Amino acid sequence: MRRLVVTKDGSQHLLFRNFGRTLQICVRGADVSEPVHLLTEAIVASGDLKFHLNALECFNRLHTGTSISPSSLAQISKSQRLRLVLRVLDGRLAGASYREVAIIVFGRDRVERDWHVPENHLKNRVRRAAQRGKLLMEGGYRIFLT
C-alpha cells in the first residue's frame, strides 16, 4: 500500500506499507506527484555504510512491492538505534546539550538545516535516544540478557 498525506503546512508524507511494515518519508521542496530524486549523503562514517545501503534496499523493496526480510529491518532498526542511543547517552552524561550531541552524531550541516523545522524530527529523535539511554542505564539493559 502506498499513500500520500499532505499536511496543512504543505509537507508531503509518503506512507508505504508492506508485509506489516510501514515506512514514512517526509518530503519538502518537491512535489511527489512528479518524478523526484532522492538525495542522501554519499560519504558516511565507515561503520554506517552498510546500514545506509540496507535502508536504501528496504526502501526500494517497499516501493516496488517486493518483500523485505525481517532480518534486514531488524538489522537496521536495532543496531542503528542502539548505537545512536549509546552515543547520545554518552554525550548527555558528559554534559552536552541535546543540540551539541546532535552536532556530534549527525553533523553541523544537518543540525543547522533540520534543528528548527516545525516537525522537530531531529530534536525528537535525539530526545527519545536520550530517554532510551537513561532507561537502559537504569537497568533496562537486562532485556538484552533474556
Residue pairs with C-beta under 8 A, 6 or more apart in sequence:
1 15
1 16
1 17
1 18
2 14
2 15
2 16
2 17
2 63
3 14
3 15
3 17
4 12
4 13
4 14
4 15
4 32
4 33
5 12
5 13
5 15
6 12
6 13
7 13
9 118
10 28
11 26
11 27
11 28
11 119
12 26
12 27
12 28
12 31
12 32
13 24
13 25
13 26
13 27
14 24
14 25
14 27
14 32
15 22
15 23
15 24
16 22
16 23
16 24
16 25
16 59
16 62
16 63
17 23
18 61
18 62
18 65
18 67
18 68
19 67
19 68
21 62
21 68
21 73
23 58
23 59
23 62
25 59
26 119
26 121
27 36
30 36
40 52
40 56
41 52
44 52
47 83
48 80
51 75
51 76
51 79
51 80
54 72
54 75
54 76
55 76
57 72
58 68
58 72
58 73
58 76
60 66
61 67
61 68
62 68
81 129
81 132
84 105
84 125
84 129
85 129
85 132
85 133
85 136
86 133
87 101
87 104
87 105
87 129
88 101
88 105
88 126
88 129
88 130
88 133
89 129
89 130
89 133
89 134
89 136
89 137
91 100
91 101
91 104
91 105
92 98
92 101
92 130
92 133
96 104
98 123
98 126
98 127
98 130
99 111
99 115
101 126
101 130
102 111
102 115
102 122
102 123
102 126
103 111
105 126
106 122
110 122
111 122
114 121
114 122
115 122
115 123
132 140
